[in-house]
Amino acid sequence: MVRALVLAAQGLLLGLIGYNAITALWGWRDRDPEERGSRRQRLRVVVPAHDEAAVIGGIVGDLLLSDYPGDAFAIWVIADRCSDATAAVAAAMGASVVERSDGVDDKGAALAWHLDELPLHDDEALVVFDADNRIGPDVLGRIADELDAGHQVVQCYLDVANPDDSMLTTAAALSYWASNRMVQLARTNLGWSADLGGTGMAFTAESLAAVGGLAPSLTEDQELLARLAHTGISVTWLHDVKIYDEKPLGVAAAVTQRARWMSGKRAVARTHLGPLWKEALARRSPAAFDVGLRLIQPSRMFVALVSGVLAVLAIGTRSSWLLTWPVWAAAAAIQLLEPIPFLAKDGVSGRYLVRYPLLAGLAALWLPIRVLSARRRQWRRTEHRGHEEA
């Protein structure tokens, strides 16, 4: 009986590998951007910032250089419990600044507080950026075009501003570049929902009202994604609209950041997974099932490492409790090799492709991240140094 359960668990793991490998194929096709709209959609651009005086000028300056009509968007910086000059720097550059001095300690809570204080107008859309982001002058216009075309929630392409700063940032960049096409674009091409990334995301007032607004959460993006899935509202991925985001250089900072993400995602899954899958069955909605699955599955590269370990164990032990080694070797190879042509299609240069094995090191961090995430209950700021727009 136990052996049958172990073999069944391996079968489920292979099913997950096959599911991800097949759905990724929909990411091969480029998505045609929506046609240029009126460029009169009112946008409220909100930047939550906690002690970000060193970098806040970059994103505010980029927004001020936007080619979007200046009377159609407003820049708001939430100086959230700051002990530095974040508020003064942002205000001096021309942003509207609100200061928050108490309340729950996370970005979702700060955004919810701002919207409670100053609700969106019915014809206004919320656009969220992080304080360390850098953007091009066309970003707001492209977001508005997609909203004009009827999309209620959009997520821009999240790129890495500092891929050459350390081996860890290179690995993070490769991971983002691959998943942006194989997960995010694939979901939009399938007509399902892409992930929200916490920044570079935009919501119509109608979509936020449909999910009851924002709420405190370690991962406000995943909480919103799940609630949007309940309502049937999908997140549209904008593969041609890039946001540059700074990644941690050191292992300790990266593990801490990712432990928060994992802890928050697990909390969201505890609340939403069961209802999502019930709705998926009731509505025959693969999109709702897919969002639920993404809430609980580990990273592709971690599963690839597990597959490789199982292949080695199958060779060394010849145990009847394990599927044969060619099965696991093939599973590992598919996961390790499938991203490479997708990276090449997006023009990732050879100097990064030769560093592709660094992803295995990033995947190996999954276990310490998992252990730390069990104790992570509070948001913690990630230190930013600031980068020029890539």
C-alpha beads as a LAMMPS data file, in Angstrom:
LAMMPS data file: protein, C-alpha beads

390 atoms
389 bonds

1 atom types
1 bond types

-500.0 500.0 xlo xhi
-500.0 500.0 ylo yhi
-500.0 500.0 zlo zhi

Masses

1 110.0

Atoms # bond

1 1 1 0.000 0.000 0.000
2 1 1 2.763 2.436 0.956
3 1 1 4.713 1.551 -2.170
4 1 1 1.613 2.242 -4.282
5 1 1 1.257 5.680 -2.666
6 1 1 4.929 6.486 -3.315
7 1 1 4.594 5.476 -6.960
8 1 1 1.365 7.492 -7.246
9 1 1 3.148 10.546 -5.826
10 1 1 5.852 10.143 -8.481
11 1 1 3.148 9.910 -11.106
12 1 1 1.642 13.189 -9.884
13 1 1 5.063 14.835 -10.032
14 1 1 5.511 13.649 -13.610
15 1 1 2.042 14.965 -14.398
16 1 1 3.046 18.391 -13.051
17 1 1 6.232 18.335 -15.135
18 1 1 4.306 17.416 -18.263
19 1 1 1.626 20.038 -17.592
20 1 1 4.199 22.813 -17.234
21 1 1 6.192 21.653 -20.253
22 1 1 3.107 21.601 -22.490
23 1 1 1.515 24.855 -21.319
24 1 1 4.882 26.601 -21.792
25 1 1 4.617 25.962 -25.538
26 1 1 1.879 28.601 -25.788
27 1 1 4.514 31.159 -24.812
28 1 1 6.353 30.707 -28.098
29 1 1 3.913 32.897 -30.002
30 1 1 4.328 36.645 -29.580
31 1 1 1.273 38.619 -28.547
32 1 1 0.142 41.499 -30.743
33 1 1 -0.172 44.688 -28.656
34 1 1 -3.514 46.464 -28.710
35 1 1 -3.811 49.391 -31.088
36 1 1 -3.098 52.871 -29.806
37 1 1 -6.049 54.151 -27.808
38 1 1 -7.244 57.610 -26.884
39 1 1 -4.369 58.156 -24.432
40 1 1 -6.873 59.983 -22.216
41 1 1 -7.447 57.221 -19.665
42 1 1 -6.938 58.729 -16.210
43 1 1 -4.103 56.965 -14.405
44 1 1 -3.205 57.232 -10.745
45 1 1 0.392 56.077 -10.462
46 1 1 1.184 55.048 -6.879
47 1 1 4.674 54.246 -5.585
48 1 1 4.822 52.781 -2.057
49 1 1 8.213 53.620 -0.511
50 1 1 9.818 52.804 2.832
51 1 1 13.174 54.552 3.341
52 1 1 13.845 54.779 -0.395
53 1 1 15.425 58.240 -0.624
54 1 1 18.366 56.753 -2.551
55 1 1 16.195 55.475 -5.399
56 1 1 12.813 57.227 -5.374
57 1 1 14.084 59.978 -7.680
58 1 1 14.692 57.457 -10.451
59 1 1 11.112 56.237 -10.834
60 1 1 9.591 59.704 -10.247
61 1 1 11.947 61.175 -12.851
62 1 1 11.063 58.442 -15.344
63 1 1 7.361 59.096 -14.831
64 1 1 7.836 62.817 -15.358
65 1 1 9.537 62.041 -18.688
66 1 1 6.625 59.891 -19.805
67 1 1 5.153 60.650 -23.209
68 1 1 1.667 60.249 -21.716
69 1 1 -0.356 63.500 -21.425
70 1 1 0.567 65.166 -18.157
71 1 1 -3.017 66.114 -17.321
72 1 1 -4.149 62.478 -17.611
73 1 1 -1.997 60.971 -14.859
74 1 1 -0.953 61.819 -11.320
75 1 1 2.073 60.577 -9.389
76 1 1 1.525 59.644 -5.745
77 1 1 4.304 58.475 -3.435
78 1 1 3.328 56.775 -0.189
79 1 1 6.158 57.550 2.250
80 1 1 5.453 54.588 4.498
81 1 1 6.941 54.995 8.016
82 1 1 10.069 56.561 6.552
83 1 1 13.015 57.662 8.680
84 1 1 14.900 59.217 5.755
85 1 1 14.233 61.926 3.151
86 1 1 11.997 59.836 0.863
87 1 1 9.058 62.225 1.207
88 1 1 11.163 65.353 0.709
89 1 1 12.934 63.989 -2.385
90 1 1 9.679 62.888 -4.028
91 1 1 7.894 66.145 -3.209
92 1 1 10.786 68.249 -4.504
93 1 1 10.520 66.462 -7.850
94 1 1 6.828 67.222 -8.138
95 1 1 5.127 64.051 -6.905
96 1 1 2.145 64.220 -4.563
97 1 1 3.285 62.688 -1.273
98 1 1 1.261 61.157 1.542
99 1 1 2.962 59.974 4.721
100 1 1 1.815 56.898 6.638
101 1 1 3.103 56.570 10.188
102 1 1 1.323 53.501 11.589
103 1 1 -0.705 50.445 10.640
104 1 1 0.190 46.993 9.332
105 1 1 3.743 46.782 8.059
106 1 1 3.492 45.816 4.386
107 1 1 3.023 47.239 0.907
108 1 1 -0.495 45.906 0.460
109 1 1 -1.579 47.639 3.655
110 1 1 -0.004 50.916 2.518
111 1 1 -1.827 50.746 -0.816
112 1 1 -5.110 49.868 0.886
113 1 1 -4.649 52.780 3.299
114 1 1 -4.059 55.186 0.416
115 1 1 -7.171 54.031 -1.441
116 1 1 -9.243 54.268 1.734
117 1 1 -8.045 57.838 2.194
118 1 1 -8.474 58.759 -1.472
119 1 1 -10.698 56.287 -3.348
120 1 1 -10.310 55.826 -7.086
121 1 1 -12.787 57.628 -9.308
122 1 1 -14.876 55.383 -11.559
123 1 1 -12.938 56.536 -14.628
124 1 1 -9.524 56.228 -12.965
125 1 1 -7.123 53.282 -13.074
126 1 1 -4.527 52.393 -10.450
127 1 1 -0.942 51.804 -11.632
128 1 1 1.595 50.494 -9.090
129 1 1 5.388 50.689 -9.287
130 1 1 8.073 49.920 -6.721
131 1 1 10.422 52.666 -5.596
132 1 1 13.482 51.034 -7.183
133 1 1 11.877 50.526 -10.609
134 1 1 13.020 52.205 -13.818
135 1 1 10.711 52.574 -16.805
136 1 1 10.736 53.973 -20.323
137 1 1 8.650 56.924 -21.557
138 1 1 6.162 54.677 -23.395
139 1 1 5.058 52.540 -20.435
140 1 1 2.042 54.555 -19.268
141 1 1 0.784 54.942 -22.822
142 1 1 0.977 51.223 -23.507
143 1 1 -0.819 50.438 -20.242
144 1 1 -3.573 52.904 -21.198
145 1 1 -3.878 51.343 -24.674
146 1 1 -4.551 47.933 -23.121
147 1 1 -7.099 49.364 -20.676
148 1 1 -8.806 51.237 -23.526
149 1 1 -9.092 47.911 -25.360
150 1 1 -11.092 46.452 -22.476
151 1 1 -8.513 44.635 -20.362
152 1 1 -9.292 45.249 -16.692
153 1 1 -5.979 44.173 -15.146
154 1 1 -2.575 44.231 -16.842
155 1 1 0.894 43.195 -15.776
156 1 1 4.015 44.551 -17.463
157 1 1 7.123 42.506 -18.255
158 1 1 9.341 42.394 -15.172
159 1 1 12.979 42.664 -16.154
160 1 1 16.066 42.727 -13.928
161 1 1 17.905 46.040 -13.685
162 1 1 21.156 44.551 -12.353
163 1 1 21.775 41.140 -13.987
164 1 1 25.564 41.589 -13.902
165 1 1 25.948 42.617 -10.245
166 1 1 26.457 39.079 -8.906
167 1 1 25.971 35.430 -9.810
168 1 1 22.718 35.556 -7.858
169 1 1 21.293 38.477 -9.843
170 1 1 22.314 36.742 -13.081
171 1 1 20.464 33.603 -11.981
172 1 1 17.431 35.688 -10.990
173 1 1 17.456 37.396 -14.390
174 1 1 17.600 34.077 -16.256
175 1 1 14.722 32.778 -14.154
176 1 1 12.601 35.864 -14.848
177 1 1 13.419 35.902 -18.560
178 1 1 12.387 32.273 -18.965
179 1 1 9.204 32.428 -16.889
180 1 1 8.097 35.697 -18.498
181 1 1 7.568 33.851 -21.762
182 1 1 6.960 30.265 -20.606
183 1 1 4.518 31.102 -17.811
184 1 1 3.273 34.651 -18.171
185 1 1 2.929 35.074 -21.935
186 1 1 1.799 31.459 -22.265
187 1 1 -1.129 32.079 -19.892
188 1 1 -2.270 35.185 -21.758
189 1 1 -2.022 33.360 -25.104
190 1 1 -4.125 30.553 -23.617
191 1 1 -6.758 33.066 -22.493
192 1 1 -5.955 32.377 -18.837
193 1 1 -4.538 34.708 -16.196
194 1 1 -0.894 35.721 -15.920
195 1 1 0.640 36.266 -12.484
196 1 1 0.724 39.642 -10.804
197 1 1 4.267 40.707 -9.980
198 1 1 3.675 43.305 -7.267
199 1 1 4.905 46.116 -9.499
200 1 1 4.257 47.250 -13.069
201 1 1 0.617 46.294 -12.622
202 1 1 -2.548 48.272 -13.378
203 1 1 -6.181 47.860 -12.343
204 1 1 -9.379 49.519 -13.428
205 1 1 -11.568 50.876 -10.625
206 1 1 -14.170 48.285 -11.647
207 1 1 -11.780 45.343 -11.178
208 1 1 -10.688 46.510 -7.721
209 1 1 -14.302 46.994 -6.685
210 1 1 -15.091 43.462 -7.901
211 1 1 -12.534 41.931 -5.523
212 1 1 -13.301 44.213 -2.583
213 1 1 -10.215 46.383 -2.930
214 1 1 -6.735 45.806 -1.554
215 1 1 -5.969 44.180 1.780
216 1 1 -2.899 43.660 4.001
217 1 1 -0.864 40.630 2.924
218 1 1 2.775 39.541 2.764
219 1 1 2.152 39.030 -0.959
220 1 1 -0.604 41.423 -1.944
221 1 1 -0.115 40.497 -5.598
222 1 1 -0.889 36.799 -5.028
223 1 1 -3.864 37.646 -2.821
224 1 1 -5.233 39.894 -5.568
225 1 1 -4.544 37.252 -8.228
226 1 1 -6.551 34.655 -6.317
227 1 1 -9.465 37.007 -5.704
228 1 1 -9.479 38.067 -9.348
229 1 1 -9.591 34.402 -10.352
230 1 1 -12.700 33.941 -8.185
231 1 1 -14.441 36.685 -10.155
232 1 1 -13.263 35.418 -13.549
233 1 1 -11.156 38.525 -14.226
234 1 1 -7.863 37.623 -15.894
235 1 1 -4.500 39.394 -15.751
236 1 1 -3.198 40.301 -19.216
237 1 1 0.556 40.044 -19.712
238 1 1 2.243 42.851 -21.660
239 1 1 5.376 41.213 -23.017
240 1 1 6.455 44.337 -24.869
241 1 1 6.242 46.733 -21.872
242 1 1 9.306 46.391 -19.637
243 1 1 9.763 47.416 -16.013
244 1 1 13.285 47.195 -14.601
245 1 1 13.454 45.919 -11.039
246 1 1 16.554 45.663 -8.835
247 1 1 17.344 42.233 -7.351
248 1 1 19.326 41.455 -4.155
249 1 1 23.035 40.798 -4.611
250 1 1 23.654 38.519 -1.639
251 1 1 22.307 35.139 -0.606
252 1 1 20.981 36.337 2.766
253 1 1 18.916 39.157 1.261
254 1 1 17.617 36.943 -1.547
255 1 1 16.629 34.150 0.843
256 1 1 14.869 36.622 3.144
257 1 1 12.968 38.199 0.270
258 1 1 11.945 34.881 -1.248
259 1 1 10.978 33.471 2.169
260 1 1 8.477 36.312 2.499
261 1 1 7.121 35.538 -0.962
262 1 1 6.812 31.844 -0.134
263 1 1 5.178 32.446 3.251
264 1 1 2.683 34.878 1.747
265 1 1 1.899 32.562 -1.152
266 1 1 1.304 29.669 1.226
267 1 1 -1.101 31.812 3.269
268 1 1 -2.999 32.730 0.107
269 1 1 -3.170 29.051 -0.891
270 1 1 -4.607 28.078 2.502
271 1 1 -7.451 30.532 1.977
272 1 1 -8.118 30.245 -1.747
273 1 1 -6.911 26.893 -3.105
274 1 1 -9.955 24.816 -2.157
275 1 1 -12.536 27.357 -3.391
276 1 1 -10.564 27.955 -6.591
277 1 1 -10.473 24.289 -7.497
278 1 1 -14.137 23.837 -6.591
279 1 1 -14.963 26.724 -8.911
280 1 1 -12.695 25.240 -11.587
281 1 1 -14.769 22.051 -11.494
282 1 1 -18.123 23.829 -11.283
283 1 1 -17.352 26.288 -14.096
284 1 1 -15.100 23.902 -16.040
285 1 1 -12.477 26.605 -15.818
286 1 1 -8.888 25.540 -16.515
287 1 1 -7.840 29.125 -15.769
288 1 1 -9.028 28.897 -12.136
289 1 1 -7.369 25.484 -11.759
290 1 1 -4.129 26.896 -13.158
291 1 1 -4.056 29.819 -10.708
292 1 1 -4.573 27.394 -7.822
293 1 1 -1.810 25.109 -9.055
294 1 1 0.635 28.010 -9.355
295 1 1 -0.053 28.904 -5.720
296 1 1 1.305 25.578 -4.455
297 1 1 3.906 24.285 -6.892
298 1 1 7.654 24.770 -6.351
299 1 1 9.866 26.313 -9.003
300 1 1 10.589 24.520 -12.270
301 1 1 14.301 24.312 -11.520
302 1 1 13.751 22.861 -8.049
303 1 1 11.536 20.160 -9.548
304 1 1 14.263 19.562 -12.156
305 1 1 16.811 19.058 -9.365
306 1 1 14.474 16.626 -7.605
307 1 1 14.031 14.750 -10.877
308 1 1 17.798 14.517 -11.300
309 1 1 18.243 13.212 -7.750
310 1 1 15.545 10.581 -8.316
311 1 1 17.291 9.500 -11.538
312 1 1 20.583 9.023 -9.660
313 1 1 18.830 7.128 -6.852
314 1 1 17.054 4.906 -9.367
315 1 1 20.397 4.024 -10.972
316 1 1 22.173 3.454 -7.666
317 1 1 19.494 1.519 -5.801
318 1 1 17.376 -0.101 -8.523
319 1 1 14.558 0.199 -6.007
320 1 1 11.091 -1.028 -6.929
321 1 1 9.794 2.043 -5.097
322 1 1 11.176 4.328 -7.798
323 1 1 10.218 4.697 -11.420
324 1 1 13.045 3.763 -13.766
325 1 1 16.002 6.104 -14.173
326 1 1 15.339 6.925 -17.875
327 1 1 11.951 8.334 -16.853
328 1 1 13.479 10.674 -14.292
329 1 1 16.446 11.542 -16.493
330 1 1 14.074 12.533 -19.287
331 1 1 11.972 14.580 -16.848
332 1 1 15.043 16.438 -15.605
333 1 1 16.315 17.033 -19.146
334 1 1 12.980 18.446 -20.335
335 1 1 12.849 20.950 -17.492
336 1 1 16.499 21.954 -17.778
337 1 1 16.618 22.279 -21.558
338 1 1 13.162 23.565 -22.526
339 1 1 13.820 27.162 -21.358
340 1 1 16.901 27.603 -23.549
341 1 1 15.119 28.116 -26.913
342 1 1 12.643 30.463 -25.211
343 1 1 15.521 32.536 -23.864
344 1 1 17.114 32.621 -27.300
345 1 1 13.821 33.678 -28.901
346 1 1 13.706 36.712 -26.607
347 1 1 17.228 37.669 -27.654
348 1 1 19.024 36.794 -24.420
349 1 1 22.702 37.112 -25.304
350 1 1 25.163 34.261 -25.298
351 1 1 27.086 35.729 -22.369
352 1 1 24.048 35.008 -20.209
353 1 1 23.117 31.689 -21.809
354 1 1 26.523 30.239 -20.904
355 1 1 25.700 31.078 -17.278
356 1 1 22.438 29.161 -17.449
357 1 1 23.702 26.489 -14.966
358 1 1 23.544 29.182 -12.265
359 1 1 19.819 28.483 -12.143
360 1 1 20.604 25.199 -10.407
361 1 1 22.195 27.155 -7.570
362 1 1 19.130 29.377 -7.291
363 1 1 16.905 26.288 -7.199
364 1 1 19.036 24.786 -4.417
365 1 1 18.065 27.732 -2.215
366 1 1 14.479 26.463 -2.190
367 1 1 15.003 24.332 0.921
368 1 1 16.500 27.067 3.174
369 1 1 13.875 29.457 1.832
370 1 1 11.165 26.926 2.725
371 1 1 12.518 26.554 6.273
372 1 1 12.802 30.309 6.812
373 1 1 9.387 30.984 5.292
374 1 1 7.743 28.963 8.070
375 1 1 8.792 31.733 10.473
376 1 1 8.308 34.711 8.171
377 1 1 5.245 36.617 9.329
378 1 1 6.201 40.218 8.608
379 1 1 7.217 42.269 5.608
380 1 1 10.870 43.308 5.547
381 1 1 12.402 45.941 3.313
382 1 1 14.957 44.881 0.689
383 1 1 17.913 47.243 0.425
384 1 1 18.170 49.073 -2.924
385 1 1 21.192 50.821 -4.387
386 1 1 19.672 52.285 -7.520
387 1 1 20.411 51.615 -11.202
388 1 1 20.217 53.559 -14.397
389 1 1 17.381 52.588 -16.722
390 1 1 18.463 49.493 -18.656

Bonds

1 1 1 2
2 1 2 3
3 1 3 4
4 1 4 5
5 1 5 6
6 1 6 7
7 1 7 8
8 1 8 9
9 1 9 10
10 1 10 11
11 1 11 12
12 1 12 13
13 1 13 14
14 1 14 15
15 1 15 16
16 1 16 17
17 1 17 18
18 1 18 19
19 1 19 20
20 1 20 21
21 1 21 22
22 1 22 23
23 1 23 24
24 1 24 25
25 1 25 26
26 1 26 27
27 1 27 28
28 1 28 29
29 1 29 30
30 1 30 31
31 1 31 32
32 1 32 33
33 1 33 34
34 1 34 35
35 1 35 36
36 1 36 37
37 1 37 38
38 1 38 39
39 1 39 40
40 1 40 41
41 1 41 42
42 1 42 43
43 1 43 44
44 1 44 45
45 1 45 46
46 1 46 47
47 1 47 48
48 1 48 49
49 1 49 50
50 1 50 51
51 1 51 52
52 1 52 53
53 1 53 54
54 1 54 55
55 1 55 56
56 1 56 57
57 1 57 58
58 1 58 59
59 1 59 60
60 1 60 61
61 1 61 62
62 1 62 63
63 1 63 64
64 1 64 65
65 1 65 66
66 1 66 67
67 1 67 68
68 1 68 69
69 1 69 70
70 1 70 71
71 1 71 72
72 1 72 73
73 1 73 74
74 1 74 75
75 1 75 76
76 1 76 77
77 1 77 78
78 1 78 79
79 1 79 80
80 1 80 81
81 1 81 82
82 1 82 83
83 1 83 84
84 1 84 85
85 1 85 86
86 1 86 87
87 1 87 88
88 1 88 89
89 1 89 90
90 1 90 91
91 1 91 92
92 1 92 93
93 1 93 94
94 1 94 95
95 1 95 96
96 1 96 97
97 1 97 98
98 1 98 99
99 1 99 100
100 1 100 101
101 1 101 102
102 1 102 103
103 1 103 104
104 1 104 105
105 1 105 106
106 1 106 107
107 1 107 108
108 1 108 109
109 1 109 110
110 1 110 111
111 1 111 112
112 1 112 113
113 1 113 114
114 1 114 115
115 1 115 116
116 1 116 117
117 1 117 118
118 1 118 119
119 1 119 120
120 1 120 121
121 1 121 122
122 1 122 123
123 1 123 124
124 1 124 125
125 1 125 126
126 1 126 127
127 1 127 128
128 1 128 129
129 1 129 130
130 1 130 131
131 1 131 132
132 1 132 133
133 1 133 134
134 1 134 135
135 1 135 136
136 1 136 137
137 1 137 138
138 1 138 139
139 1 139 140
140 1 140 141
141 1 141 142
142 1 142 143
143 1 143 144
144 1 144 145
145 1 145 146
146 1 146 147
147 1 147 148
148 1 148 149
149 1 149 150
150 1 150 151
151 1 151 152
152 1 152 153
153 1 153 154
154 1 154 155
155 1 155 156
156 1 156 157
157 1 157 158
158 1 158 159
159 1 159 160
160 1 160 161
161 1 161 162
162 1 162 163
163 1 163 164
164 1 164 165
165 1 165 166
166 1 166 167
167 1 167 168
168 1 168 169
169 1 169 170
170 1 170 171
171 1 171 172
172 1 172 173
173 1 173 174
174 1 174 175
175 1 175 176
176 1 176 177
177 1 177 178
178 1 178 179
179 1 179 180
180 1 180 181
181 1 181 182
182 1 182 183
183 1 183 184
184 1 184 185
185 1 185 186
186 1 186 187
187 1 187 188
188 1 188 189
189 1 189 190
190 1 190 191
191 1 191 192
192 1 192 193
193 1 193 194
194 1 194 195
195 1 195 196
196 1 196 197
197 1 197 198
198 1 198 199
199 1 199 200
200 1 200 201
201 1 201 202
202 1 202 203
203 1 203 204
204 1 204 205
205 1 205 206
206 1 206 207
207 1 207 208
208 1 208 209
209 1 209 210
210 1 210 211
211 1 211 212
212 1 212 213
213 1 213 214
214 1 214 215
215 1 215 216
216 1 216 217
217 1 217 218
218 1 218 219
219 1 219 220
220 1 220 221
221 1 221 222
222 1 222 223
223 1 223 224
224 1 224 225
225 1 225 226
226 1 226 227
227 1 227 228
228 1 228 229
229 1 229 230
230 1 230 231
231 1 231 232
232 1 232 233
233 1 233 234
234 1 234 235
235 1 235 236
236 1 236 237
237 1 237 238
238 1 238 239
239 1 239 240
240 1 240 241
241 1 241 242
242 1 242 243
243 1 243 244
244 1 244 245
245 1 245 246
246 1 246 247
247 1 247 248
248 1 248 249
249 1 249 250
250 1 250 251
251 1 251 252
252 1 252 253
253 1 253 254
254 1 254 255
255 1 255 256
256 1 256 257
257 1 257 258
258 1 258 259
259 1 259 260
260 1 260 261
261 1 261 262
262 1 262 263
263 1 263 264
264 1 264 265
265 1 265 266
266 1 266 267
267 1 267 268
268 1 268 269
269 1 269 270
270 1 270 271
271 1 271 272
272 1 272 273
273 1 273 274
274 1 274 275
275 1 275 276
276 1 276 277
277 1 277 278
278 1 278 279
279 1 279 280
280 1 280 281
281 1 281 282
282 1 282 283
283 1 283 284
284 1 284 285
285 1 285 286
286 1 286 287
287 1 287 288
288 1 288 289
289 1 289 290
290 1 290 291
291 1 291 292
292 1 292 293
293 1 293 294
294 1 294 295
295 1 295 296
296 1 296 297
297 1 297 298
298 1 298 299
299 1 299 300
300 1 300 301
301 1 301 302
302 1 302 303
303 1 303 304
304 1 304 305
305 1 305 306
306 1 306 307
307 1 307 308
308 1 308 309
309 1 309 310
310 1 310 311
311 1 311 312
312 1 312 313
313 1 313 314
314 1 314 315
315 1 315 316
316 1 316 317
317 1 317 318
318 1 318 319
319 1 319 320
320 1 320 321
321 1 321 322
322 1 322 323
323 1 323 324
324 1 324 325
325 1 325 326
326 1 326 327
327 1 327 328
328 1 328 329
329 1 329 330
330 1 330 331
331 1 331 332
332 1 332 333
333 1 333 334
334 1 334 335
335 1 335 336
336 1 336 337
337 1 337 338
338 1 338 339
339 1 339 340
340 1 340 341
341 1 341 342
342 1 342 343
343 1 343 344
344 1 344 345
345 1 345 346
346 1 346 347
347 1 347 348
348 1 348 349
349 1 349 350
350 1 350 351
351 1 351 352
352 1 352 353
353 1 353 354
354 1 354 355
355 1 355 356
356 1 356 357
357 1 357 358
358 1 358 359
359 1 359 360
360 1 360 361
361 1 361 362
362 1 362 363
363 1 363 364
364 1 364 365
365 1 365 366
366 1 366 367
367 1 367 368
368 1 368 369
369 1 369 370
370 1 370 371
371 1 371 372
372 1 372 373
373 1 373 374
374 1 374 375
375 1 375 376
376 1 376 377
377 1 377 378
378 1 378 379
379 1 379 380
380 1 380 381
381 1 381 382
382 1 382 383
383 1 383 384
384 1 384 385
385 1 385 386
386 1 386 387
387 1 387 388
388 1 388 389
389 1 389 390
